[in-house]
Amino acid sequence: MAEITAAAVRALRERTDLPMMRCKQALVEANGDEEKAIEILSSQTAKIKAKRAENATTEGRIFVAMKEDGSEAALVDFQCETAPVAGAEGFLKLGELMAEQLLNGPGAETPAELMSQEAPGQGGKTLQDLLDDLVNKIGEKFDVAFISRRKGPVGYYVHHDGKSGTLFQAEGETADQDILRDVAMHITALRPTYATTDEVSDEAVKAERDRLTQEALATGKPENIVSKIVDGRMKVFYQEQGVLEAQAFAKDETKTVGQILAEKKLKAKGFDTRVIG
């Protein structure tokens, strides 16, 4: 049995950033062979994942990376089990790297596809390699729950606790970051269902228009007036359906979100809102 010195344990800890006791145990099992000890430590990742597979990930953070001109942005919802881990340096760094790679890399349709890509500036390691290192170091379950990349004009908002946020996509010539961020903040707070009236099903719209028309006709008003009445009441319907552009703007309730955007020659196109916990 090889002697396991304190210096050997420290050296392994410096290479792996894992607790001293685990490093010592791995060296004992590897009979002092540092490379074999690293293999042993790496193999423990799968055991940790299996042990914690059923645990809930109710903590985490929303990460966003955006190009300087506001032409494109990427959002990553990265979750973990506990609040202290969500604030840990390794967790935050990995979340930022995921958002950066999603924005500047070839893109990805799924979290698994993103995680298979090389992490920016990490010596050829993939994002999954870094995540496995984090699992091995912290011993907790992690989940890349959602990813999105949208072309602009785009704006985003992430709440101060990092647990809720929105990536908002508009149509238009001007990437006015102030208004785009304000609309993203509005979405995060009020959580609309649709970006535009066009997204509400034709069946639902027709049914409501028919109902409102019959109600207005029953009052005896002429058809040309009825049409105007129905158009006005449909605005309320769209608000109730959770259409973003029809909602009163959170920072100025005298105008709708659609009106606020139109003032900047913009129109809502889509959004992704995430809430952790």
Kinemage of the C-alpha trace (Angstrom):
@kinemage 1
@onewidth
@group {chain A} dominant
@subgroup {mainchain}
@vectorlist {calphas} color= white
{ca met a 1} P 0.000 0.000 0.000
{ca ala a 2} L 1.482 3.303 -1.103
{ca glu a 3} L 1.809 6.054 1.483
{ca ile a 4} L -0.762 8.809 0.888
{ca thr a 5} L 0.955 12.045 1.856
{ca ala a 6} L -0.711 15.339 2.658
{ca ala a 7} L 1.120 16.868 -0.305
{ca ala a 8} L -0.386 14.269 -2.659
{ca val a 9} L -3.861 14.994 -1.348
{ca arg a 10} L -3.351 18.745 -1.753
{ca ala a 11} L -2.090 18.269 -5.310
{ca leu a 12} L -5.146 16.222 -6.244
{ca arg a 13} L -7.438 18.757 -4.648
{ca glu a 14} L -5.819 21.552 -6.667
{ca arg a 15} L -6.439 19.597 -9.875
{ca thr a 16} L -10.031 18.610 -9.116
{ca asp a 17} L -11.282 21.290 -6.695
{ca leu a 18} L -12.966 18.507 -4.715
{ca pro a 19} L -13.017 18.122 -0.909
{ca met a 20} L -9.799 16.923 0.745
{ca met a 21} L -11.429 13.814 2.227
{ca arg a 22} L -12.760 12.643 -1.127
{ca cys a 23} L -9.366 13.227 -2.703
{ca lys a 24} L -7.675 11.191 0.007
{ca gln a 25} L -10.181 8.344 -0.332
{ca ala a 26} L -9.665 8.263 -4.091
{ca leu a 27} L -5.876 8.164 -3.684
{ca val a 28} L -6.177 5.314 -1.193
{ca glu a 29} L -8.386 3.383 -3.623
{ca ala a 30} L -5.936 4.144 -6.462
{ca asn a 31} L -2.939 3.115 -4.347
{ca gly a 32} L -1.446 6.575 -4.714
{ca asp a 33} L -1.814 6.820 -8.508
{ca glu a 34} L -3.035 10.391 -9.133
{ca glu a 35} L -4.387 9.775 -12.655
{ca lys a 36} L -6.324 6.722 -11.519
{ca ala a 37} L -7.637 8.704 -8.549
{ca ile a 38} L -8.975 11.330 -10.960
{ca glu a 39} L -10.761 8.599 -12.924
{ca ile a 40} L -12.283 7.297 -9.692
{ca leu a 41} L -13.504 10.760 -8.724
{ca ser a 42} L -14.973 11.327 -12.186
{ca ser a 43} L -16.839 8.021 -12.079
{ca gln a 44} L -18.671 9.165 -8.950
{ca thr a 45} L -20.710 11.692 -10.997
{ca ala a 46} L -23.079 9.036 -12.310
{ca lys a 47} L -23.699 7.737 -8.799
{ca ile a 48} L -24.530 11.218 -7.535
{ca lys a 49} L -26.938 11.795 -10.435
{ca ala a 50} L -28.707 8.486 -9.833
{ca lys a 51} L -28.995 9.096 -6.104
{ca arg a 52} L -30.554 12.539 -6.535
{ca ala a 53} L -32.545 11.902 -9.703
{ca glu a 54} L -35.931 12.306 -8.001
{ca asn a 55} L -35.012 15.499 -6.146
{ca ala a 56} L -36.818 18.710 -7.101
{ca thr a 57} L -34.903 21.660 -8.560
{ca thr a 58} L -36.786 24.620 -7.105
{ca glu a 59} L -33.870 27.059 -7.046
{ca gly a 60} L -31.617 28.474 -9.737
{ca arg a 61} L -31.233 31.509 -11.962
{ca ile a 62} L -32.199 32.922 -15.335
{ca phe a 63} L -29.161 33.817 -17.458
{ca val a 64} L -29.283 36.097 -20.502
{ca ala a 65} L -26.606 37.105 -22.991
{ca met a 66} L -27.308 39.802 -25.593
{ca lys a 67} L -25.372 41.314 -28.466
{ca glu a 68} L -24.364 44.923 -27.907
{ca asp a 69} L -26.628 46.244 -30.657
{ca gly a 70} L -29.677 44.427 -29.278
{ca ser a 71} L -30.027 42.393 -32.459
{ca glu a 72} L -30.054 38.999 -30.759
{ca ala a 73} L -30.208 37.508 -27.281
{ca ala a 74} L -30.188 34.117 -25.585
{ca leu a 75} L -31.827 32.951 -22.370
{ca val a 76} L -31.024 29.923 -20.221
{ca asp a 77} L -33.077 28.664 -17.262
{ca phe a 78} L -30.555 26.805 -15.068
{ca gln a 79} L -31.936 25.129 -11.957
{ca cys a 80} L -30.562 23.461 -8.836
{ca glu a 81} L -31.833 22.153 -5.508
{ca thr a 82} L -30.804 24.800 -2.984
{ca ala a 83} L -30.484 28.578 -2.791
{ca pro a 84} L -26.825 28.630 -1.627
{ca val a 85} L -25.784 26.632 -4.686
{ca ala a 86} L -27.707 29.042 -6.957
{ca gly a 87} L -25.420 31.778 -5.665
{ca ala a 88} L -22.195 29.775 -5.846
{ca glu a 89} L -19.420 30.977 -8.141
{ca gly a 90} L -19.251 27.741 -10.121
{ca phe a 91} L -22.992 27.716 -10.761
{ca leu a 92} L -23.059 31.361 -11.848
{ca lys a 93} L -20.048 30.960 -14.129
{ca leu a 94} L -21.523 27.915 -15.851
{ca gly a 95} L -24.864 29.648 -16.352
{ca glu a 96} L -23.125 32.612 -17.965
{ca leu a 97} L -21.086 30.312 -20.221
{ca met a 98} L -24.245 28.503 -21.356
{ca ala a 99} L -25.953 31.768 -22.299
{ca glu a 100} L -22.800 33.018 -24.047
{ca gln a 101} L -22.441 29.824 -26.078
{ca leu a 102} L -26.119 29.776 -27.012
{ca leu a 103} L -25.845 33.360 -28.263
{ca asn a 104} L -22.555 33.142 -30.128
{ca gly a 105} L -22.383 29.469 -31.092
{ca pro a 106} L -24.239 27.561 -33.828
{ca gly a 107} L -27.450 27.560 -31.799
{ca ala a 108} L -29.332 24.688 -30.223
{ca glu a 109} L -32.901 23.410 -30.253
{ca thr a 110} L -32.654 21.549 -26.946
{ca pro a 111} L -30.661 21.845 -23.717
{ca ala a 112} L -28.914 18.545 -24.508
{ca glu a 113} L -27.750 19.908 -27.852
{ca leu a 114} L -26.400 23.021 -26.188
{ca met a 115} L -24.620 21.070 -23.464
{ca ser a 116} L -22.805 18.946 -26.055
{ca gln a 117} L -21.051 22.057 -27.409
{ca glu a 118} L -17.657 23.328 -26.285
{ca ala a 119} L -17.742 25.881 -23.495
{ca pro a 120} L -16.248 29.271 -24.479
{ca gly a 121} L -12.650 29.617 -23.356
{ca gln a 122} L -12.518 26.386 -21.372
{ca gly a 123} L -9.769 24.490 -23.144
{ca gly a 124} L -11.986 22.229 -25.226
{ca lys a 125} L -14.256 21.084 -22.409
{ca thr a 126} L -17.935 20.850 -23.276
{ca leu a 127} L -20.612 22.512 -21.224
{ca gln a 128} L -21.667 19.039 -20.126
{ca asp a 129} L -18.132 18.344 -18.890
{ca leu a 130} L -18.330 21.478 -16.758
{ca leu a 131} L -21.763 20.500 -15.468
{ca asp a 132} L -20.515 17.042 -14.526
{ca asp a 133} L -17.604 18.661 -12.689
{ca leu a 134} L -20.120 20.792 -10.792
{ca val a 135} L -22.237 17.750 -9.904
{ca asn a 136} L -19.143 15.948 -8.660
{ca lys a 137} L -17.976 18.925 -6.628
{ca ile a 138} L -21.283 19.963 -5.054
{ca gly a 139} L -23.221 16.689 -5.036
{ca glu a 140} L -26.523 18.237 -6.051
{ca lys a 141} L -28.990 17.781 -8.906
{ca phe a 142} L -28.944 20.347 -11.732
{ca asp a 143} L -31.338 20.908 -14.595
{ca val a 144} L -31.017 23.047 -17.716
{ca ala a 145} L -34.772 23.483 -17.870
{ca phe a 146} L -35.170 25.803 -20.852
{ca ile a 147} L -33.186 27.604 -23.535
{ca ser a 148} L -34.148 30.205 -26.128
{ca arg a 149} L -32.429 32.418 -28.677
{ca arg a 150} L -34.341 35.220 -30.433
{ca lys a 151} L -33.371 37.732 -33.096
{ca gly a 152} L -34.198 41.359 -32.551
{ca pro a 153} L -34.902 43.930 -31.828
{ca val a 154} L -34.783 42.155 -28.464
{ca gly a 155} L -34.780 43.216 -24.845
{ca tyr a 156} L -34.769 41.361 -21.561
{ca tyr a 157} L -35.446 41.696 -17.885
{ca val a 158} L -34.296 39.470 -15.021
{ca his a 159} L -35.668 40.116 -11.541
{ca his a 160} L -33.129 40.982 -8.837
{ca asp a 161} L -33.297 37.482 -7.315
{ca gly a 162} L -32.559 35.915 -10.695
{ca lys a 163} L -35.520 33.530 -10.417
{ca ser a 164} L -37.822 35.145 -12.967
{ca gly a 165} L -37.196 36.884 -16.243
{ca thr a 166} L -38.289 37.474 -19.816
{ca leu a 167} L -36.705 37.616 -23.243
{ca phe a 168} L -38.863 39.876 -25.435
{ca gln a 169} L -38.736 39.992 -29.230
{ca ala a 170} L -40.152 42.841 -31.297
{ca glu a 171} L -40.461 43.763 -34.956
{ca gly a 172} L -39.183 47.103 -36.246
{ca glu a 173} L -36.158 49.135 -37.176
{ca thr a 174} L -35.117 50.561 -33.812
{ca ala a 175} L -33.693 48.583 -30.904
{ca asp a 176} L -34.784 51.019 -28.180
{ca gln a 177} L -33.384 49.160 -25.184
{ca asp a 178} L -35.245 51.207 -22.608
{ca ile a 179} L -38.692 50.405 -23.980
{ca leu a 180} L -37.776 46.809 -24.828
{ca arg a 181} L -36.576 46.246 -21.256
{ca asp a 182} L -39.689 47.928 -19.848
{ca val a 183} L -41.932 45.637 -21.892
{ca ala a 184} L -39.910 42.609 -20.779
{ca met a 185} L -40.384 43.764 -17.178
{ca his a 186} L -44.131 44.161 -17.809
{ca ile a 187} L -44.302 40.604 -19.154
{ca thr a 188} L -42.389 39.220 -16.171
{ca ala a 189} L -44.804 40.913 -13.758
{ca leu a 190} L -48.128 40.352 -15.548
{ca arg a 191} L -47.365 37.142 -17.465
{ca pro a 192} L -49.460 37.499 -20.608
{ca thr a 193} L -50.294 34.371 -22.609
{ca tyr a 194} L -49.939 35.727 -26.139
{ca ala a 195} L -47.809 38.411 -27.797
{ca thr a 196} L -50.390 39.511 -30.379
{ca thr a 197} L -54.096 39.142 -31.123
{ca asp a 198} L -53.213 36.940 -34.112
{ca glu a 199} L -52.149 34.189 -31.715
{ca val a 200} L -55.624 33.800 -30.202
{ca ser a 201} L -57.489 30.972 -31.946
{ca asp a 202} L -59.813 31.948 -34.788
{ca glu a 203} L -62.570 29.872 -33.196
{ca ala a 204} L -62.378 31.749 -29.912
{ca val a 205} L -62.349 35.131 -31.651
{ca lys a 206} L -65.325 34.255 -33.869
{ca ala a 207} L -67.331 32.910 -30.951
{ca glu a 208} L -66.773 36.079 -28.937
{ca arg a 209} L -67.542 38.403 -31.839
{ca asp a 210} L -70.761 36.492 -32.543
{ca arg a 211} L -71.794 36.691 -28.886
{ca leu a 212} L -71.068 40.396 -28.621
{ca thr a 213} L -72.848 41.087 -31.922
{ca gln a 214} L -75.995 39.327 -30.786
{ca glu a 215} L -75.973 41.206 -27.477
{ca ala a 216} L -75.565 44.554 -29.224
{ca leu a 217} L -78.275 43.809 -31.830
{ca ala a 218} L -80.675 42.886 -29.064
{ca thr a 219} L -80.501 46.485 -27.828
{ca gly a 220} L -81.967 47.674 -31.120
{ca lys a 221} L -78.928 49.615 -32.293
{ca pro a 222} L -78.250 49.844 -36.066
{ca glu a 223} L -75.734 47.437 -37.564
{ca asn a 224} L -73.118 50.111 -38.359
{ca ile a 225} L -73.093 51.125 -34.677
{ca val a 226} L -73.099 47.503 -33.556
{ca ser a 227} L -69.865 46.883 -35.452
{ca lys a 228} L -68.114 49.721 -33.622
{ca ile a 229} L -69.459 48.525 -30.274
{ca val a 230} L -68.185 45.008 -30.924
{ca asp a 231} L -64.738 46.272 -31.973
{ca gly a 232} L -64.484 48.227 -28.731
{ca arg a 233} L -65.558 45.308 -26.566
{ca met a 234} L -63.179 42.929 -28.345
{ca lys a 235} L -60.324 44.960 -26.887
{ca val a 236} L -61.521 43.881 -23.449
{ca phe a 237} L -61.749 40.287 -24.673
{ca tyr a 238} L -58.136 40.345 -25.843
{ca gln a 239} L -57.040 41.791 -22.506
{ca glu a 240} L -58.872 38.998 -20.697
{ca gln a 241} L -57.224 36.428 -22.959
{ca gly a 242} L -53.815 37.727 -21.878
{ca val a 243} L -52.702 39.349 -25.140
{ca leu a 244} L -49.609 41.441 -24.455
{ca glu a 245} L -50.224 44.198 -27.002
{ca ala a 246} L -53.791 44.698 -25.669
{ca gln a 247} L -52.785 44.992 -21.998
{ca ala a 248} L -52.524 48.320 -20.215
{ca phe a 249} L -48.815 49.093 -19.938
{ca ala a 250} L -47.572 48.592 -16.384
{ca lys a 251} L -45.612 51.871 -16.329
{ca asp a 252} L -48.365 53.947 -17.979
{ca glu a 253} L -51.834 52.431 -17.716
{ca thr a 254} L -53.326 55.151 -19.938
{ca lys a 255} L -51.792 53.324 -22.919
{ca thr a 256} L -51.627 49.735 -24.077
{ca val a 257} L -48.352 47.912 -24.626
{ca gly a 258} L -49.145 47.963 -28.338
{ca gln a 259} L -49.469 51.742 -28.301
{ca ile a 260} L -46.242 52.191 -26.342
{ca leu a 261} L -44.361 50.051 -28.858
{ca ala a 262} L -45.968 51.789 -31.833
{ca glu a 263} L -44.612 55.113 -30.582
{ca lys a 264} L -41.140 53.656 -31.138
{ca lys a 265} L -42.167 52.093 -34.474
{ca leu a 266} L -42.078 48.638 -32.918
{ca lys a 267} L -44.536 45.756 -32.681
{ca ala a 268} L -44.616 42.763 -30.361
{ca lys a 269} L -43.525 39.492 -31.962
{ca gly a 270} L -42.863 36.974 -29.184
{ca phe a 271} L -41.455 36.348 -25.730
{ca asp a 272} L -40.167 33.683 -23.366
{ca thr a 273} L -40.936 34.074 -19.667
{ca arg a 274} L -39.437 31.796 -17.032
{ca val a 275} L -40.166 31.539 -13.314
{ca ile a 276} L -38.167 29.212 -11.063
{ca gly a 277} L -39.796 27.730 -7.971
